[in-house]
Every structure is written in structure tokens, then in C-alpha cells.
């Protein structure tokens, strides 16, 4: 008896949900500790193969991907890409407007700093050459 209990503890377990169990007839044999399952309804092959019950497949737009189990389209994961957002019209990833604005502002600030540093360099070089010329 203890061997049977030990075997039951290490035997692989199978779990069924209520949807599966509603469609099955279950028979229990307690002597041999076995379970039998049988479909309540028999389905003909023509019913399985006919697609009249199936809803039409969805057509995805842009970079969307079809998710077949739910027959829906999934938007691309733009949030995983740096500085990208989802364009709702085309369903594709595009560079975010905030990033474009900040990139343009940064480039303008760098250009202005370059011009200012160039003017400072030329002014200092003129003063140094003038002071060097007068000291010699």
C-alpha cells in the first residue's frame, strides 16, 4: 500500500480546466487507480474542416503583427525602442516629436557655443599677438 502511495506522489499530474471537463465523461476505477476520459459529443470531420464558423481573419496595418489565437492585431512595441512612439494612423514606429525638438535645440545650442567660442578664440589671439608685438 505504501508503494502505491509513493508511486502516486511521483506520478506526473495532469490538470484540466472546467471547460475541458464539461465536454468529457469521466470514469474512475479506484481498484486499479485509473481514470478514463471520453468526449460527450462526437464531431464529424466535415464540421472541423468547415470554416463557416470561423470569423474572418483580421488584416493588420503597417508594422502590426497578427495574433492568431485571438484573431487580432498587435501594435509594434515602439516603447522598447529609444526615442520612438507609435504612429496611430500608420501603426508604425516613428521618432518621437519630443526627441526631434530636443535634438534640434541641442544642435542649435552647440552651433551657438561653437560660434561664441570661435569669436572668443579670435579675439584672444588678436589681443595676444598685439601684446606680443608690443612687448618685443
N, C-alpha and C positions, 0 to 999 in steps of 0.2 A: 504493500500500500504506500509506503514512503517513497518507493521508486517511482510510482505513478505521479505522486505529488511533485517530486523533484523534476520529473520529465515535463510536467505542466509549467513549472516555473521558468524553464529554459526554452520552452517551445515558442517559436515565433508567433506573435499575436497579430491578428488582422482586425482592424476596426472598420465597421460600416456605419454610415450615417443613416438618418431616418429615411431619407429619400430612397436609398438602396433597399433598406429593409421593408419599406412599404410595398415594393414591387417583387418581393421574394417570399416564397413559402419556406418556412424553416422547420426542420425536423431534428430533434435531439435524441441521441442514443446514449443514455447515461451509463450503460454497462461497458460499452467499448469507448466511451468518452469521445464521441464524434458528432459532428453536425453536418446536416445535409441541407443544401440550398437549391431551390428550383424557381424559375420565373413563374409568376402568376399568369401572365399573358404570353401567348406566342405571337410573334411578329413575323409576317411574311417578308421575304427578301424584297419584293416589289415596293413595300411600304418604306423600307430602309433606303432603297436606292432612289426613290422619287424625291425630287427637290421641291415639290409643290408646297410642302410645309415650311421650308426654309425661307427666311426673309432674304431679300436681295442683298448682295454683298455691297458694302459701302465703298464709295470712291473717295480716296484720300487726295488732298491737295498739297502742293508744294513738297515740303520735307516731312510730312506726316507719314506715319507707318501704320499699317493695318494690324489691329489686334484681333485675331481670328476668333478666340473663344467668346468674346462679347460682340463681335461684328461691329467694331467701332474703329475710329482713327485716333491715334495718339500723337499729340503735338511733339515736335522735337524738343529735346532737353537743352534749351538755349541757356538756362541758368547755370549750366555746368561749364559753359564757355566764358572766358573773361570778357567783360565789356559788351556782351551781346544780350539782345532781348528778342522776344517773339513778335514778328510782324503778323498781326491778326488777319490782315487782308490776304496775304500770300502764304501764310503758315510756314514761313521760313525764318531762319535766324538772321538778324542784321545787327550791325554795330549800334549800340545804344546812343541816343541823342545826347545824353549827359556826358558820355565819354567823348563824343565828337566835339562838343562845346569846350570841355576841359582841355582836350588836346590842342584845339585852336588857340585857346587862351594861353596855354603853356608855351606854344611855339611863338606867339606874339611877344610874350614876356621875355623869352630867350633872345628873340631878334632885337628887342629894345635894349636888353642888357648888353648884347654884342655891340650895338651902335654906341651906347654910352661908354662902354669900356674902351672901344676904339678911339673915341674922342678924347677920353682921359689919357690914353696912351700917347696920342699925337701931341696933346697939349703938354704933357710932362716931358716928352722927348724934345719938343721945341725949347722948353724952359731949360732943360739940362744942356742942350747944345749951346744955347745962348749964354748960360752961366759958365760953361767950359771955355767958350770962345773969349769971354771977357777976363777969365782968370789966367789965361796963358798969354 
